């Protein structure tokens, strides 16, 4: 991956990382990954962020984003609130009461129910860190711990297919090579 290292190129670029409370494998449940991806896509459609890369793991959500008109705290808080509400409701509909009860017992820093152990945005200030985060996001599915895919671009809940095979991912990404 070749990235222009011009001054200012990495302004407002963040590694977005969210981990499910108790490391429960919520995203193995049907439809749950779509809720998290839909939330990020909504921020993109509202002009708040660019999405450069993402992967949804069984208990983690990773993305590289660039802020357009919102602060990282707003994105992390809104993601937490929106996805927690939607996923907790879906767990009840799917009759997953024990998982719902466990996740619903956890509260975020605004004392609202949260499925997340933490939702963070880490500022990316160097091209080497950006490259590391892209590799982490896209290669995690092949890790021995997970075995989610043999080829990273085959994993349904990742943007690797866009960069590796020029195929559209589940939600659109902004090509960092043209929008960074």
N, C-alpha and C positions, 0 to 999 in steps of 0.2 A: 504494500500500500504506500503510495507516494503522496505526501501531504505538503502543501506549500507552507513554509515556516516563516512567512512574512509577519512583521509585527502587527498585532491586532487580529490575526487570522483566527485565533482561538478564543476570542472574546465571547463571553456568555455561553460557553460550551460546558456541559455537565454530564457526568456519569450518574445516571439515575438508578438507584438500587432499592428494592423493596423486598423484605423477607417476611414470610407468613409467620405469625405468632406460633411458637412451639414447633416450627419447621414442619407443620402438617402439610401433606401433599395435596393441597386444595386444587391445584391446577391439573391434577389427573382426573378430577370430576368433570363430566361433560359440561361444556359451555362456560366454565369458569375462566379459562384463559381469554376467551372472547370478551368478557367483562373488563378485564384489565387492559387488554389491547384497545377496546372501544373507548375507554376513558382517555388513553393517550392520544388516540386518533381524534377525539373530540377537541382536546386542547390544540391539536394541529389545525383542525378545521376552523377553530375560532381565531386562528392567527396568533396564538400565544407562544407556540414553539415550532421548531423544526424537529423532525424525528430523523436521526441518521442511522440508527441501528437499534435492534431489540432482540431479546430472546426471553421466552417465558419457560422457566424450569418448573418442576413439580411444586417447589415451595419458594421460589424466588422469581423476581422480575427484574430484568436488566435492560437499560436503554442508554443510548447516547443521544442527548438532545441539545438544542441551542435555543436559548430564550430569545423571544422576539419582543413581546410586550408585557410579560409578566415576570414577577420575582420568583426565584426558585422556591421560596417558602410557600408561596401561594400554590404553585404546582404540586409540591409534595403534600400539603395539607388537603387540597381539593382531591387529589388522587386517593389519598387515604380515606377521606370521608365518603366519596362517591363509590369507590370500589367496595369498601366495607359494607355500606348499606345495601348495595346490589347483591353482593355475594351472600351476605347473611340472609337476605330475603329468599334468594334462590335455594339455599340450603334447606330452608323451611319448606319450600315448595317441593323439593326433591326428597322430603322426609329424612333428612340427615340431621336429626335433632341432637345427637350427641356431639357431632362436630360443630353444629351451630352453637350449642350451649358452651362448649369449650372456647370457641373463638369470640363469642359474644361477651364473655366474662372479661376480656381484655379491653382496656381503655387507652385512647391516645392522649397526647398532651393537652387536648381541649376537653378531656373527660368524656369523650364520645366513644361508643363501641368501635373497636378497630380490629380487623383481622391481621393487621400488620405488627410485627415485632419492631419494625422501624422502616421508615421511608426517607431516603436520604438523597441529596444532590451534592456530589463532590465536584468542585470546579476542576476542569481540565485545563492546564496552563501550558503544557508542552506537547509537541507532536509525538514524542516517544510515549507519553502517557496515553494519548489518544489512540495510538496504534495498539498499545497493550490492552486497553479497554475494548477495542473492536475485537481483538483476538479472544479475550475472555468471554465476551458476549457470544460470539459465534462458535467458539470451540468448546464451550462448556458442555454442550449436548453429547460430545464424543468422549467425555471424561469417563474413566473407569468406574467412578462412583455411580454414574447415571446410566450409561449405555442407552441413551435416547435415540441415537442415530449413528450409523457408520460414516455417513457423509454429512457434514454440517448443513449443506444446502438442501438436504432432504427433510430436515426437521420442520414440520408445519408451522410451529410457533416461533420462527426466527426470520430475520431479514437477510440471512446469509445467502439465500437463493438470488436475491437482487444483485448482490456484489459478485457472486461466484458464477451465476448462469444467466444474468440479466432477465430473470423471471420475476413476476410481481409477487410480493409477499402478501400475507393476509390483510395487513393494513399498509397503505402507501408509506414509503420512506422518502425523505429528501436526500438526494445524492450529495453527500458531503463534498464530492469533487467539484460540484458546481455551485453549491450554496454556502459553503463554509466561509 
